[in-house]
Amino acid sequence: MRYLSFIFVLLVVFSSCKNKKTKEGQSEESRTSGYAKLLVDESFHNIIDDQIEVFNSDYPDAHFTVITGNENKIFPTFLNDSIRVMISSRMLTPEEEKAYSRRSIPVFTSRFAIDGIALITAADNQDTTITADEVISMMKGNSTSDKSLVFDNAYSSTLRYFKDLAQVKELPKKGVYTLSNNADVIKYVSEHKNYIGVVGVNWLIKKYSEGEEYSGKVKLMGVKAVKGKKGDDAFYKPVQDNLISGIYPFLRNIYIINAEGKDGLGTGFANWLVSQRGQLIVLKSGLGPHKIVSRDFNLKN
């Protein structure tokens, strides 16, 4: 009888352990193992790829599926509960948060990096500065300049940022244009002297480091902020020091929004992004970290 009881206990323990496995039958679900899907604004996929690479080196049982897209594409997917972890430059609106509250699903939003939006011009162009006021005038269709702005696509977070900045809902009939992606913007600007490209710094840094075909044919413009704002005293480029100090005019936060509703891999990755290790990766990427990471030195006699 004792023998049968012992066998029964073993079966219960085995069944319990088996149920802890993920659907794929690989790793136990936890903050550092299992499977998670991430929706990522395409402007930020480079920094997320870097983070996942290091995270996986520490936690090889963590498996991520990354789905990239423009802002208008990834937000509906997130809001209809298809995927519950998202990287974006905007937080949920109060109305969007209420939808989760009604279903008793907690939503946690954390800033983990500061990105800049770069303005680029052809490398042989002598005019390399512009004011924020000029950019806003172009977005409103009031500019008298012969310059035009070119964005990655009509549904991107980059374009949404400048529409919000200029407080416009529609683009003017001339002076502002959209293409298909960031690579198209760089190529177009390199070949057209009177066009100013608008590209996320995170994406641009990666292309420069990879030696992308047209990257060497464009250069960063200096931007002066609106009077009364930080950075209104000179023209600043979106280099890392200017992102961290907040002196570059066109800044945006990068958030991870987690509505997983459980203590799983998505939660673990969100915590990692704001940890010292995650912030060092942000710092190395050329972006501004959420918080400056102190560096300790070990001195030996």
Residue frames relative to the residue before (quaternion, step in Angstrom):
aa qw qx qy qz dx dy dz
M 1.0000 0.0000 0.0000 0.0000 0.00 0.00 0.00
R 0.6465 0.5046 -0.3121 0.4796 3.56 1.02 -0.88
Y 0.6171 0.5569 -0.3351 0.4435 3.58 1.06 -0.77
L 0.6683 0.4947 -0.2969 0.4695 3.59 0.97 -0.90
S 0.6316 0.5289 -0.3318 0.4596 3.59 1.06 -0.75
F 0.6367 0.5351 -0.3169 0.4559 3.55 1.05 -0.82
I 0.6395 0.5175 -0.3108 0.4760 3.58 1.02 -0.86
F 0.6443 0.5311 -0.3217 0.4465 3.57 0.98 -0.86
V 0.6430 0.5202 -0.3151 0.4655 3.59 0.98 -0.87
L 0.6413 0.5277 -0.3186 0.4569 3.59 0.95 -0.85
L 0.6572 0.5127 -0.3095 0.4576 3.57 0.97 -0.85
V 0.6419 0.5204 -0.3211 0.4626 3.59 1.01 -0.80
V 0.6590 0.5045 -0.3037 0.4681 3.57 0.95 -0.90
F 0.6519 0.5164 -0.3107 0.4602 3.58 0.95 -0.88
S 0.6578 0.5082 -0.3078 0.4629 3.56 0.97 -0.89
S 0.6388 0.5321 -0.3206 0.4539 3.58 1.02 -0.82
C 0.6641 0.4982 -0.3003 0.4696 3.58 0.93 -0.89
K 0.6415 0.5359 -0.3218 0.4446 3.55 1.01 -0.83
N 0.6717 0.5119 -0.2994 0.4440 3.58 1.02 -0.81
K 0.6004 0.5688 -0.3570 0.4342 3.58 1.24 -0.32
K 0.5391 0.6233 -0.4051 0.3960 3.56 1.24 -0.25
T 0.5180 -0.6198 0.4860 0.3336 3.55 -1.17 0.52
K 0.7122 -0.4444 0.3239 0.4362 3.53 -1.29 0.17
E 0.6730 0.4907 -0.2956 0.4680 3.55 1.06 -0.73
G 0.4581 -0.7247 0.4250 0.2905 3.58 1.28 -0.08
Q 0.5350 0.6539 -0.3888 0.3674 3.57 1.17 0.39
S 0.8570 -0.0012 0.0734 0.5101 3.56 0.11 -1.31
E 0.5452 -0.5933 0.4774 0.3505 3.53 -1.19 0.60
E 0.4765 -0.6850 0.4761 0.2776 3.57 -0.95 0.90
S 0.2489 0.7398 -0.5914 0.2025 3.57 -0.76 1.09
R 0.7112 -0.4263 0.3220 0.4570 3.59 -1.26 -0.21
T 0.7778 0.3066 -0.1586 0.5252 3.59 1.18 -0.41
S 0.7590 0.2656 -0.1905 0.5631 3.59 1.21 0.25
G 0.5866 0.5697 -0.4343 0.3777 3.53 -1.26 0.37
Y 0.5447 -0.6096 0.4738 0.3274 3.54 -1.24 -0.50
A 0.0470 0.7902 -0.6095 0.0448 3.56 -1.03 0.81
K 0.2520 -0.7376 0.6067 0.1561 3.53 -1.14 0.73
L 0.1292 -0.7939 0.5928 0.0401 3.56 -0.99 0.91
L 0.2406 -0.7133 0.6380 0.1618 3.54 -1.04 0.85
V 0.0237 -0.8283 0.5585 -0.0381 3.59 -0.69 1.06
D 0.4506 -0.6399 0.5543 0.2832 3.55 -0.92 0.96
E 0.5161 -0.6969 0.4026 0.2930 3.57 -0.69 1.10
S 0.5739 0.5944 -0.3810 0.4149 3.60 1.18 -0.41
F 0.7746 0.3583 -0.1616 0.4954 3.57 1.19 -0.58
H 0.3924 0.7557 -0.4737 0.2249 3.58 1.18 0.12
N 0.5864 0.5894 -0.3835 0.4021 3.62 1.11 -0.51
I 0.6862 0.4660 -0.2932 0.4754 3.59 0.85 -0.92
I 0.6457 0.5046 -0.3289 0.4693 3.61 1.04 -0.67
D 0.6065 0.5398 -0.3543 0.4640 3.61 1.01 -0.70
D 0.6560 0.5082 -0.3074 0.4658 3.59 0.97 -0.87
Q 0.6583 0.5117 -0.3108 0.4564 3.58 0.95 -0.86
I 0.6690 0.5026 -0.3032 0.4560 3.57 0.90 -0.91
E 0.6176 0.5627 -0.3447 0.4279 3.58 0.99 -0.79
V 0.7044 0.4335 -0.2669 0.4947 3.59 0.89 -0.92
F 0.6048 0.5534 -0.3530 0.4509 3.60 1.02 -0.78
N 0.6825 0.4921 -0.2821 0.4609 3.59 0.91 -0.91
S 0.6092 0.5440 -0.3607 0.4503 3.59 1.11 -0.60
D 0.6904 0.4408 -0.2673 0.5076 3.58 1.16 -0.62
Y 0.8017 0.1552 -0.0415 0.5757 3.55 1.05 -0.82
P 0.1444 -0.8552 0.4929 0.0689 3.60 0.30 1.23
D 0.6446 0.5178 -0.3357 0.4513 3.61 1.20 -0.27
A 0.5405 0.5835 -0.4112 0.4454 3.59 1.30 0.25
H 0.0596 -0.8108 0.5821 -0.0182 3.56 -0.80 1.05
F 0.0906 -0.8169 0.5697 0.0022 3.56 -0.69 1.15
T 0.1408 -0.7202 0.6695 0.1152 3.50 -1.23 0.67
V 0.1425 -0.8152 0.5599 0.0400 3.57 -0.57 1.20
I 0.0941 -0.7756 0.6236 0.0258 3.55 -0.81 1.05
T 0.1214 -0.8160 0.5638 0.0407 3.60 -0.50 1.18
G 0.1894 0.7703 -0.5965 0.1224 3.54 -1.21 0.50
N 0.6154 -0.5191 0.4111 0.4275 3.56 -1.26 0.10
E 0.7220 -0.4833 0.2864 0.4038 3.54 -1.26 0.48
N 0.6795 0.5036 -0.2946 0.4449 3.58 0.92 -0.87
K 0.6530 0.5036 -0.3090 0.4739 3.56 1.23 -0.41
I 0.7416 0.4419 -0.2552 0.4355 3.58 0.79 -0.96
F 0.6168 0.5778 -0.3672 0.3886 3.63 1.00 -0.65
P 0.6590 0.4823 -0.3408 0.4658 3.67 0.83 -0.77
T 0.6230 0.5384 -0.3417 0.4530 3.59 1.03 -0.74
F 0.6593 0.4941 -0.3017 0.4796 3.57 1.00 -0.83
L 0.7138 0.4877 -0.2701 0.4238 3.57 0.80 -0.99
N 0.6985 0.4348 -0.2957 0.4854 3.61 1.12 -0.45
D 0.5642 -0.6717 0.3361 0.3430 3.56 1.34 0.44
S 0.3709 0.7284 -0.5047 0.2777 3.60 1.18 0.28
I 0.7680 0.0129 0.0231 0.6399 3.56 1.06 -0.87
R 0.2590 -0.8423 0.4650 0.0852 3.57 -0.76 1.03
V 0.6862 0.3773 -0.3028 0.5432 3.61 1.20 0.29
M 0.0295 0.8313 -0.5480 0.0875 3.58 -0.72 1.05
I 0.2491 -0.7213 0.6287 0.1496 3.54 -1.23 0.71
S 0.1504 0.8053 -0.5471 0.1717 3.57 -0.59 1.15
S 0.4636 -0.6600 0.5097 0.2994 3.56 -1.29 0.29
R 0.7369 0.3135 -0.2507 0.5439 3.59 1.19 0.14
M 0.4493 -0.6622 0.5301 0.2804 3.52 -1.23 0.56
L 0.6325 -0.4924 0.4096 0.4355 3.55 -1.28 0.07
T 0.4707 -0.6349 0.5248 0.3160 3.55 -1.15 0.59
P 0.6642 -0.4915 0.3580 0.4348 3.63 -1.19 0.33
E 0.6399 0.5248 -0.3274 0.4559 3.60 1.02 -0.75
E 0.6569 0.5040 -0.3070 0.4693 3.57 0.99 -0.82
E 0.6428 0.5168 -0.3202 0.4661 3.59 1.04 -0.76
K 0.6231 0.5546 -0.3395 0.4346 3.59 1.04 -0.76
A 0.6047 0.5679 -0.3536 0.4322 3.56 1.08 -0.72
Y 0.6701 0.4661 -0.2896 0.4997 3.58 1.06 -0.70
S 0.6244 0.5484 -0.3396 0.4405 3.58 1.02 -0.78
R 0.6382 0.5390 -0.3255 0.4429 3.56 1.01 -0.80
R 0.7229 0.3873 -0.2308 0.5236 3.58 1.17 -0.55
S 0.4446 -0.7252 0.4210 0.3148 3.55 1.36 0.24
I 0.4341 0.6589 -0.4837 0.3788 3.56 1.02 0.87
P 0.3114 -0.7627 0.5305 0.2000 3.62 -0.52 1.08
V 0.1556 -0.7698 0.6139 0.0799 3.57 -1.08 0.80
F 0.0977 -0.7962 0.5967 0.0217 3.56 -0.78 1.06
T 0.0808 -0.8025 0.5911 -0.0019 3.56 -0.76 1.11
S 0.0004 0.8083 -0.5870 0.0461 3.56 -0.78 1.05
R 0.3254 -0.6960 0.6010 0.2202 3.55 -0.99 0.86
F 0.0419 -0.8202 0.5698 0.0310 3.59 -0.89 0.86
A 0.8078 0.0924 -0.0645 0.5786 3.62 1.20 -0.16
I 0.2918 -0.7163 0.6053 0.1881 3.53 -1.36 0.37
D 0.1345 -0.7943 0.5913 0.0381 3.54 -0.70 1.12
G 0.2571 -0.7288 0.6036 0.1960 3.55 -1.23 0.41
I 0.3058 -0.7077 0.5923 0.2343 3.56 -1.20 0.39
A 0.2489 -0.8153 0.5137 0.0968 3.52 -0.44 1.29
L 0.2322 -0.7034 0.6486 0.1751 3.51 -1.24 0.60
I 0.0761 -0.8191 0.5686 0.0014 3.58 -0.75 1.04
T 0.1130 -0.7745 0.6201 0.0530 3.53 -1.22 0.60
A 0.6725 -0.4832 0.3534 0.4351 3.57 -1.23 0.27
A 0.5995 -0.6227 0.3797 0.3295 3.56 -1.02 0.88
D 0.7241 0.4221 -0.2501 0.4848 3.61 1.06 -0.65
N 0.4752 0.6638 -0.4430 0.3705 3.58 1.28 0.18
Q 0.3762 -0.7495 0.5043 0.2058 3.59 -0.80 1.02
D 0.6529 0.4945 -0.3041 0.4865 3.59 1.19 -0.54
T 0.0689 0.8511 -0.5109 0.0989 3.60 -0.16 1.26
T 0.6828 0.4273 -0.3062 0.5074 3.62 1.18 0.36
I 0.0114 0.7761 -0.6301 0.0236 3.52 -1.25 0.53
T 0.3700 -0.7140 0.5393 0.2499 3.59 -1.12 0.51
A 0.6089 -0.5480 0.4250 0.3851 3.55 -1.24 0.48
D 0.6050 0.5645 -0.3478 0.4409 3.58 1.09 -0.69
E 0.6402 0.5219 -0.3226 0.4624 3.58 1.03 -0.80
V 0.6463 0.5183 -0.3162 0.4622 3.57 0.98 -0.85
I 0.6525 0.5091 -0.3097 0.4682 3.57 0.96 -0.87
S 0.6325 0.5265 -0.3270 0.4645 3.60 1.01 -0.77
M 0.6391 0.5202 -0.3188 0.4682 3.58 1.01 -0.78
M 0.6567 0.5074 -0.3079 0.4653 3.58 1.00 -0.84
K 0.6967 0.4547 -0.2641 0.4880 3.59 1.12 -0.64
G 0.4747 -0.6792 0.4355 0.3516 3.57 1.27 -0.26
N 0.5466 0.6409 -0.3805 0.3817 3.59 1.24 0.33
S 0.4947 0.6983 -0.4156 0.3080 3.59 1.23 -0.14
T 0.3039 -0.7354 0.5788 0.1783 3.55 -1.16 0.72
S 0.4610 0.6950 -0.4302 0.3456 3.57 1.33 0.05
D 0.4486 -0.6673 0.5173 0.2931 3.55 -1.23 0.45
K 0.5093 0.6423 -0.4146 0.3951 3.59 1.31 0.16
S 0.1426 -0.7699 0.6147 0.0949 3.55 -1.25 0.51
L 0.3873 -0.7050 0.5463 0.2335 3.56 -1.20 0.60
V 0.1135 -0.7823 0.6100 0.0558 3.56 -1.08 0.78
F 0.1434 -0.8035 0.5764 0.0400 3.59 -0.73 1.13
D 0.6724 -0.5233 0.3533 0.3863 3.54 -1.30 0.40
N 0.7625 -0.2503 0.1452 0.5787 3.60 0.85 -0.91
A 0.6808 -0.5488 0.3246 0.3605 3.54 -1.25 0.44
Y 0.7491 0.3860 -0.2059 0.4974 3.61 1.22 -0.34
S 0.4425 0.7316 -0.4294 0.2910 3.57 1.23 0.27
S 0.5990 -0.5541 0.4413 0.3733 3.54 -1.29 0.39
T 0.5853 0.5864 -0.3640 0.4255 3.58 1.15 -0.58
L 0.6791 0.4652 -0.2849 0.4912 3.57 0.90 -0.92
R 0.6273 0.5414 -0.3366 0.4474 3.59 0.98 -0.81
Y 0.6049 0.5660 -0.3439 0.4421 3.59 1.04 -0.80
F 0.7344 0.4246 -0.2478 0.4679 3.60 0.79 -0.98
K 0.5940 0.5342 -0.3741 0.4710 3.60 1.12 -0.48
D 0.6414 0.5026 -0.3163 0.4857 3.58 1.05 -0.77
L 0.6400 0.5414 -0.3206 0.4410 3.56 0.98 -0.90
A 0.7484 0.3820 -0.2022 0.5032 3.58 0.92 -0.93
Q 0.3423 -0.7642 0.4725 0.2750 3.56 1.36 -0.18
V 0.4728 0.6196 -0.4788 0.4040 3.54 0.80 1.10
K 0.3425 -0.7391 0.5435 0.2028 3.56 -1.14 0.64
E 0.7707 0.2399 -0.1303 0.5758 3.55 1.15 -0.63
L 0.4792 -0.6558 0.4969 0.3055 3.56 -1.16 0.57
P 0.5406 -0.6068 0.4569 0.3617 3.60 -1.09 0.58
K 0.6190 -0.5822 0.3818 0.3635 3.58 -1.19 0.47
K 0.7936 0.0864 -0.0775 0.5973 3.56 1.20 -0.36
G 0.7034 0.4817 -0.3374 0.3993 3.55 -1.22 0.48
V 0.7660 0.1852 -0.1274 0.6023 3.60 1.27 -0.31
Y 0.0186 0.8220 -0.5639 0.0776 3.57 -0.69 1.13
T 0.2282 -0.7594 0.5933 0.1391 3.56 -1.24 0.48
L 0.2292 -0.7481 0.6092 0.1293 3.53 -1.20 0.69
S 0.7076 -0.4569 0.3189 0.4345 3.60 -1.05 -0.68
N 0.8076 -0.0797 0.0973 0.5761 3.59 0.98 -0.80
N 0.7297 -0.4415 0.3056 0.4234 3.58 -1.33 0.10
A 0.6275 0.5459 -0.3378 0.4406 3.58 1.00 -0.80
D 0.6331 0.5299 -0.3213 0.4638 3.56 1.05 -0.77
V 0.6234 0.5468 -0.3348 0.4476 3.57 1.06 -0.78
I 0.6672 0.5014 -0.3030 0.4601 3.59 0.86 -0.96
K 0.6612 0.5054 -0.3064 0.4621 3.56 0.89 -0.91
Y 0.6791 0.5056 -0.2988 0.4403 3.59 0.85 -0.98
V 0.6788 0.4929 -0.2923 0.4592 3.58 0.89 -0.95
S 0.6332 0.5435 -0.3343 0.4382 3.59 1.02 -0.75
E 0.7447 0.3980 -0.2050 0.4950 3.58 1.18 -0.56
H 0.7512 0.3172 -0.1797 0.5502 3.62 1.26 -0.23
K 0.3762 -0.8016 0.4286 0.1797 3.54 -0.25 1.35
N 0.7456 0.4306 -0.2306 0.4532 3.60 0.96 -0.73
Y 0.6105 0.5403 -0.3561 0.4566 3.58 1.23 0.34
I 0.2218 -0.7559 0.6066 0.1073 3.54 -1.07 0.86
G 0.2690 -0.7839 0.5423 0.1382 3.55 -0.69 1.10
V 0.2120 -0.7623 0.6018 0.1088 3.56 -1.14 0.72
V 0.1181 0.8132 -0.5427 0.1741 3.57 -0.35 1.32
G 0.5115 -0.6338 0.4845 0.3192 3.59 -1.05 0.73
V 0.5466 -0.6431 0.4291 0.3217 3.58 -0.93 0.91
N 0.6259 0.5598 -0.3455 0.4190 3.60 0.92 -0.86
W 0.6807 0.4727 -0.2832 0.4826 3.55 0.93 -0.90
L 0.6685 0.5252 -0.2989 0.4335 3.57 0.95 -0.92
I 0.6273 0.5418 -0.3404 0.4439 3.61 0.95 -0.83
K 0.6596 0.5142 -0.3114 0.4512 3.58 0.90 -0.90
K 0.6748 0.4963 -0.3042 0.4537 3.57 0.92 -0.85
Y 0.6165 0.5270 -0.3465 0.4714 3.57 1.07 -0.67
S 0.6887 0.4888 -0.2891 0.4507 3.58 0.89 -0.92
E 0.6840 0.4694 -0.2841 0.4807 3.59 1.12 -0.60
G 0.4251 -0.7174 0.4590 0.3066 3.58 1.26 -0.19
E 0.1042 0.8247 -0.5445 0.1120 3.56 1.05 0.78
E 0.6845 -0.5729 0.2791 0.3540 3.54 -0.96 1.00
Y 0.8081 0.2954 -0.1407 0.4899 3.60 0.81 -0.96
S 0.4315 0.7311 -0.4517 0.2743 3.62 1.23 -0.13
G 0.6865 0.4887 -0.2836 0.4576 3.57 1.00 -0.77
K 0.6509 0.5213 -0.3071 0.4585 3.56 1.29 -0.15
V 0.6986 0.3636 -0.2718 0.5531 3.57 1.30 0.21
K 0.1323 -0.7851 0.5974 0.0956 3.58 -1.26 0.31
L 0.5837 -0.5974 0.4336 0.3382 3.54 -1.26 0.51
M 0.3071 -0.7251 0.5852 0.1933 3.54 -1.14 0.67
G 0.4068 -0.6695 0.5601 0.2693 3.56 -1.23 0.53
V 0.1458 -0.8045 0.5739 0.0471 3.57 -0.97 0.89
K 0.2174 -0.7501 0.6114 0.1274 3.56 -1.03 0.88
A 0.4643 -0.7130 0.4616 0.2509 3.55 -0.86 1.01
V 0.6513 -0.4744 0.4201 0.4174 3.54 -1.36 0.25
K 0.5937 -0.5986 0.4007 0.3586 3.58 -0.99 0.83
G 0.7644 0.3211 -0.2665 0.4915 3.54 -0.91 0.99
K 0.6563 0.4670 -0.3018 0.5101 3.56 1.31 -0.20
K 0.6224 -0.5227 0.4172 0.4067 3.55 -1.22 0.41
G 0.7742 0.3007 -0.2376 0.5037 3.58 -0.86 0.96
D 0.4907 0.6704 -0.4325 0.3503 3.59 1.22 0.39
D 0.5856 0.6211 -0.3488 0.3868 3.58 1.30 0.03
A 0.7994 0.0521 -0.0012 0.5986 3.59 1.23 -0.35
F 0.5389 -0.5932 0.4769 0.3608 3.56 -1.33 0.01
Y 0.0839 -0.8224 0.5626 -0.0083 3.56 -0.71 1.13
K 0.3191 -0.7289 0.5766 0.1856 3.54 -1.14 0.76
P 0.5483 -0.6519 0.4170 0.3171 3.61 -1.14 0.54
V 0.2065 0.7589 -0.5811 0.2091 3.58 0.68 1.12
Q 0.7246 -0.4971 0.2565 0.4025 3.56 -1.19 0.57
D 0.6518 0.5241 -0.3327 0.4356 3.62 0.84 -0.89
N 0.6844 0.4816 -0.2847 0.4676 3.58 1.02 -0.78
L 0.5965 0.5302 -0.3600 0.4833 3.58 1.21 -0.45
I 0.6776 0.5021 -0.2878 0.4538 3.57 0.92 -0.95
S 0.7106 0.4496 -0.2613 0.4739 3.58 0.93 -0.87
G 0.4176 -0.7243 0.4522 0.3108 3.58 1.23 -0.42
I 0.4600 0.7149 -0.4222 0.3148 3.54 1.27 0.26
Y 0.5921 0.5267 -0.3745 0.4815 3.60 1.23 -0.34
P 0.5079 -0.7212 0.3778 0.2812 3.62 -0.70 1.02
F 0.7878 0.3389 -0.1765 0.4831 3.60 0.85 -0.90
L 0.1522 0.7977 -0.5522 0.1887 3.53 0.16 1.39
R 0.0175 0.7775 -0.6282 -0.0253 3.55 -1.22 0.47
N 0.4544 -0.6775 0.5107 0.2716 3.54 -1.13 0.66
I 0.2425 -0.7193 0.6243 0.1844 3.55 -1.25 0.47
Y 0.1177 -0.8213 0.5582 0.0071 3.56 -0.68 1.16
I 0.2006 -0.6812 0.6698 0.2170 3.49 -1.38 0.29
I 0.1418 -0.7856 0.6010 0.0395 3.56 -0.78 1.10
N 0.0721 -0.8307 0.5512 -0.0321 3.55 -0.54 1.23
A 0.0446 0.7835 -0.6163 0.0658 3.57 -0.62 1.18
E 0.1567 0.8393 -0.5031 0.1337 3.55 1.15 0.70
G 0.2670 -0.7959 0.5044 0.2020 3.55 1.01 -0.78
K 0.7487 0.2523 -0.1890 0.5831 3.56 1.25 0.31
D 0.5314 -0.6198 0.4742 0.3296 3.54 -1.29 0.31
G 0.2627 0.8095 -0.4744 0.2251 3.56 0.56 1.22
L 0.8008 -0.2969 0.2195 0.4716 3.53 -1.30 -0.38
G 0.6069 0.5629 -0.3547 0.4347 3.60 1.04 -0.69
T 0.6487 0.5041 -0.2988 0.4855 3.55 1.04 -0.83
G 0.6479 0.5253 -0.3129 0.4543 3.57 0.97 -0.85
F 0.6710 0.4894 -0.2975 0.4708 3.57 0.97 -0.86
A 0.6181 0.5387 -0.3410 0.4598 3.60 1.03 -0.75
N 0.6596 0.4935 -0.3000 0.4811 3.59 0.98 -0.82
W 0.6179 0.5594 -0.3301 0.4430 3.57 1.06 -0.79
L 0.6504 0.5533 -0.3258 0.4058 3.59 0.89 -0.91
V 0.7520 0.3496 -0.2111 0.5174 3.61 1.05 -0.69
S 0.4811 0.6506 -0.4445 0.3842 3.58 1.28 0.15
Q 0.7026 -0.4512 0.3250 0.4440 3.57 -1.27 0.19
R 0.6637 0.5075 -0.3072 0.4556 3.59 0.93 -0.86
G 0.6698 0.4950 -0.2975 0.4667 3.57 0.93 -0.86
Q 0.6693 0.5032 -0.2949 0.4603 3.56 1.01 -0.82
L 0.6042 0.5414 -0.3559 0.4639 3.60 1.12 -0.56
I 0.6258 0.5226 -0.3319 0.4744 3.58 1.10 -0.70
V 0.6176 0.5264 -0.3351 0.4788 3.60 1.05 -0.76
L 0.6548 0.5194 -0.3043 0.4571 3.56 0.92 -0.96
K 0.6699 0.5019 -0.2902 0.4638 3.58 0.95 -0.89
S 0.6407 0.5630 -0.3195 0.4128 3.59 1.11 -0.68
G 0.5414 -0.6178 0.4094 0.3971 3.59 1.20 -0.44
L 0.5784 0.5602 -0.3843 0.4516 3.58 1.28 -0.03
G 0.5498 -0.5777 0.4695 0.3788 3.56 -1.30 0.02
P 0.3733 -0.7274 0.5222 0.2427 3.62 -0.78 0.92
H 0.6243 -0.5249 0.4199 0.3980 3.56 -1.26 0.39
K 0.7800 -0.0084 0.0141 0.6256 3.54 1.07 -0.75
I 0.5090 -0.6449 0.4754 0.3146 3.55 -1.07 0.75
V 0.3124 -0.7671 0.5383 0.1558 3.53 -0.77 1.09
S 0.3552 -0.7265 0.5448 0.2218 3.57 -0.78 0.99
R 0.2462 -0.7667 0.5775 0.1345 3.54 -1.09 0.69
D 0.2094 -0.7849 0.5766 0.0872 3.55 -0.72 1.14
F 0.1877 -0.7837 0.5849 0.0923 3.56 -0.95 0.90
N 0.2754 -0.7498 0.5854 0.1389 3.53 -0.98 0.94
L 0.0892 -0.8168 0.5693 0.0275 3.58 -0.35 1.20
K 0.1392 -0.7944 0.5894 0.0466 3.52 -0.86 1.04
N 0.5029 -0.6487 0.4805 0.3088 3.56 -1.06 0.75
